Amino acid sequence: MEKTPNANRKHIVLFGNTNAGKSSILNALVGQEVSLVSEIEGTTTDAVRKPMELLPVGPVVLIDTAGLHDESALGEKRMKKTRHYLFDADLALYIVDGEKPCHPSFAEMMKQFEAFDIATVIVVNKADLLTDAEQKAIEAQFGACLFISSHNEKDMKRLKDKMIETLQIQEEEPSLLAGLVTPKDTILLVMPMDSAAPKGRLILPQAQVIREGLDNNLKVIVVKETELAEAMEQFTNIKLVVTDSKIFGFVSKLVPKEIALTSFSILMARQKGDIGLFMEAVNTIRLLKDDARILIVEACTHNKTHEDIGTVLIPKLLREKTKKALHFDFVSGRDFPEEIERYDLIIHCGSCMLNRKHMLTRQRIAKEANVPMCNYGLCLAYLQEVEGGIRL
């Protein structure tokens, strides 16, 4: 639990033309040969991720993407994949080759960075080979730039300082339990053994809530649902109960109404996205009509079981609750359809595998398309008739 997951790190994404020096800069930033460097264009075919500590910002992940102006046979597919990282980027480093500063993709990418609200630093590599006049000409073309050589330690220090300066003015990701508890409070976690979870391990949201509870000097009690009734009798000063969404209905009947109740999925949705938008979307479930089309989005890929929440439980409960003939589409991993206007509702997982920037971007896209997007946990609370959806 000591290793910060990539989803909880600030994402710094390197964009630019093929052979602009993105891989050389990433290697210099981390002090390792992480990305393959070659004079051959298109060497980086898939994004390369490298977690690192960028003090005092903290844990970040650097992402080296395939070149934007790739004219190889697979170039268009690579560029499309590269643009997917616009969802993740807290900071974009747009890398320009100082010796070949012609960048056909530049204007379009600047529009994309603005549309996705991405802080951007334009970095001109190979500055040691440029005259003052050449640097001025590049600035006239690209605007304010940071001129560096990836082989110069002082230049790389200036780049790191600029990255730190830019990231420090951004919003920090809220903690999972922010505003819900205070030090020395007691929280009770009700954790059924998930058949889809790897043997001998907890799922990520469970592990993170336990760790955050310990970090904040909370008393953390963990039980299975079969031990919940006994735990409620034994411990009388519980401030918050957190459970798995699929047993919300069962747990809510055993937890007194004066005790706050939520789920791991809802805590994740609250941390990763705009919980207000998710809650608004839940209220649209009762408005679904026959033949409504619903998109269910799972941000990770895992083995599906007969009790899978996204593909089995939610569709079953929605049909039972609404008494409507509903149609479901499913996507998983990093896929998010470009044309979502045809859906009446999107139901998204807790997004523990996405960073906050990515989740907020998906919510913004759904809002602009006028398609309500709710969250697994909130949806299941509504479908299991938990009073008020959640009690916080």
SULBELLIN-V491229 format. One record per residue. N is the residue number from 0. RES is the residue in one small letter. D_CENTER is the distance of its C-alpha to the mean C-alpha in Angstrom with 2 decimals. Layout:
N/RES/D_CENTER
N/RES/D_CENTER
//
This chain:
0/m/18.43
1/e/19.24
2/k/16.73
3/t/13.41
4/p/10.61
5/n/8.71
6/a/5.34
7/n/7.67
8/r/9.18
9/k/9.75
10/h/9.50
11/i/13.05
12/v/13.87
13/l/17.56
14/f/19.01
15/g/22.72
16/n/25.63
17/t/26.66
18/n/28.56
19/a/27.63
20/g/26.92
21/k/23.13
22/s/23.60
23/s/26.42
24/i/24.45
25/l/21.52
26/n/24.24
27/a/26.02
28/l/23.07
29/v/22.43
30/g/26.14
31/q/25.79
32/e/26.44
33/v/22.96
34/s/23.15
35/l/26.40
36/v/28.54
37/s/31.27
38/e/33.50
39/i/32.76
40/e/30.44
41/g/27.31
42/t/27.14
43/t/23.33
44/t/22.62
45/d/19.09
46/a/16.31
47/v/17.03
48/r/14.51
49/k/16.11
50/p/14.89
51/m/17.35
52/e/18.50
53/l/19.10
54/l/21.39
55/p/21.57
56/v/17.89
57/g/16.95
58/p/14.52
59/v/12.89
60/v/12.20
61/l/14.43
62/i/14.09
63/d/17.49
64/t/17.58
65/a/20.60
66/g/23.11
67/l/23.07
68/h/26.84
69/d/27.37
70/e/30.61
71/s/30.68
72/a/30.91
73/l/27.20
74/g/26.24
75/e/24.97
76/k/22.67
77/r/21.33
78/m/20.84
79/k/19.02
80/k/16.56
81/t/16.28
82/r/15.53
83/h/12.41
84/y/10.87
85/l/11.64
86/f/8.40
87/d/6.65
88/a/9.82
89/d/10.64
90/l/14.01
91/a/15.88
92/l/19.02
93/y/21.33
94/i/23.97
95/v/27.51
96/d/30.37
97/g/33.13
98/e/35.84
99/k/34.49
100/p/32.82
101/c/32.96
102/h/29.42
103/p/29.64
104/s/25.87
105/f/25.68
106/a/26.47
107/e/24.12
108/m/21.14
109/m/22.06
110/k/21.96
111/q/18.51
112/f/17.26
113/e/19.04
114/a/17.79
115/f/14.09
116/d/15.14
117/i/14.45
118/a/16.77
119/t/18.98
120/v/21.61
121/i/24.20
122/v/25.50
123/v/28.87
124/n/29.66
125/k/33.25
126/a/34.48
127/d/37.34
128/l/38.85
129/l/38.90
130/t/41.71
131/d/41.30
132/a/42.29
133/e/39.67
134/q/36.94
135/k/38.19
136/a/38.22
137/i/34.57
138/e/33.61
139/a/35.68
140/q/33.60
141/f/30.05
142/g/30.43
143/a/29.66
144/c/28.74
145/l/28.37
146/f/30.97
147/i/30.57
148/s/31.77
149/s/29.40
150/h/32.53
151/n/33.25
152/e/31.88
153/k/32.60
154/d/30.73
155/m/27.62
156/k/28.01
157/r/28.16
158/l/24.95
159/k/23.17
160/d/24.77
161/k/23.55
162/m/19.92
163/i/20.36
164/e/22.15
165/t/19.50
166/l/16.53
167/q/18.75
168/i/19.33
169/q/15.74
170/e/14.48
171/e/13.49
172/e/10.68
173/p/13.00
174/s/14.09
175/l/14.03
176/l/17.77
177/a/18.31
178/g/21.42
179/l/22.18
180/v/24.31
181/t/26.47
182/p/27.70
183/k/30.11
184/d/28.93
185/t/28.85
186/i/25.92
187/l/26.39
188/l/23.80
189/v/24.95
190/m/23.51
191/p/25.05
192/m/24.92
193/d/22.40
194/s/24.22
195/a/21.11
196/a/20.04
197/p/21.53
198/k/25.00
199/g/25.44
200/r/21.80
201/l/19.69
202/i/16.38
203/l/13.46
204/p/13.24
205/q/17.03
206/a/17.24
207/q/14.95
208/v/17.02
209/i/20.16
210/r/19.35
211/e/18.47
212/g/21.67
213/l/23.71
214/d/22.42
215/n/23.52
216/n/26.89
217/l/26.43
218/k/28.53
219/v/26.26
220/i/28.06
221/v/26.70
222/v/28.57
223/k/28.47
224/e/29.25
225/t/32.81
226/e/33.32
227/l/31.87
228/a/35.27
229/e/36.89
230/a/34.14
231/m/34.51
232/e/38.22
233/q/37.93
234/f/35.46
235/t/36.46
236/n/34.24
237/i/30.76
238/k/28.53
239/l/25.42
240/v/24.89
241/v/21.52
242/t/21.77
243/d/20.31
244/s/19.89
245/k/22.41
246/i/25.20
247/f/24.61
248/g/28.03
249/f/29.86
250/v/28.43
251/s/29.02
252/k/32.69
253/l/33.17
254/v/31.36
255/p/33.59
256/k/32.44
257/e/32.70
258/i/29.89
259/a/26.29
260/l/24.37
261/t/20.74
262/s/18.47
263/f/15.68
264/s/13.57
265/i/14.57
266/l/13.86
267/m/10.22
268/a/10.23
269/r/12.17
270/q/9.97
271/k/6.61
272/g/8.73
273/d/12.43
274/i/14.36
275/g/17.45
276/l/16.41
277/f/15.47
278/m/18.88
279/e/20.73
280/a/19.65
281/v/21.04
282/n/24.40
283/t/24.56
284/i/24.88
285/r/28.56
286/l/29.10
287/l/28.18
288/k/31.20
289/d/32.65
290/d/30.98
291/a/27.70
292/r/24.87
293/i/21.59
294/l/18.36
295/i/16.48
296/v/12.95
297/e/11.80
298/a/8.54
299/c/10.71
300/t/14.40
301/h/17.13
302/n/20.80
303/k/21.69
304/t/24.46
305/h/26.91
306/e/24.92
307/d/21.43
308/i/19.64
309/g/18.08
310/t/20.98
311/v/23.86
312/l/23.72
313/i/22.03
314/p/24.21
315/k/27.24
316/l/26.85
317/l/26.12
318/r/29.28
319/e/31.26
320/k/30.20
321/t/30.65
322/k/33.54
323/k/32.31
324/a/32.08
325/l/28.36
326/h/26.79
327/f/23.41
328/d/21.25
329/f/18.47
330/v/15.66
331/s/13.42
332/g/11.21
333/r/9.76
334/d/12.61
335/f/12.61
336/p/16.27
337/e/17.65
338/e/20.36
339/i/19.16
340/e/22.22
341/r/24.12
342/y/22.13
343/d/23.33
344/l/20.28
345/i/16.69
346/i/15.57
347/h/11.92
348/c/11.12
349/g/9.75
350/s/6.19
351/c/6.88
352/m/5.80
353/l/2.09
354/n/2.29
355/r/4.64
356/k/6.06
357/h/4.51
358/m/5.20
359/l/8.24
360/t/9.29
361/r/9.55
362/q/11.45
363/r/13.55
364/i/14.51
365/a/15.56
366/k/17.48
367/e/19.22
368/a/20.24
369/n/21.56
370/v/19.83
371/p/18.85
372/m/15.50
373/c/15.57
374/n/13.89
375/y/15.45
376/g/16.76
377/l/18.29
378/c/19.70
379/l/21.31
380/a/22.70
381/y/24.35
382/l/25.65
383/q/27.10
384/e/28.69
385/v/27.37
386/e/29.16
387/g/27.10
388/g/24.02
389/i/23.07
390/r/25.27
391/l/23.72
//
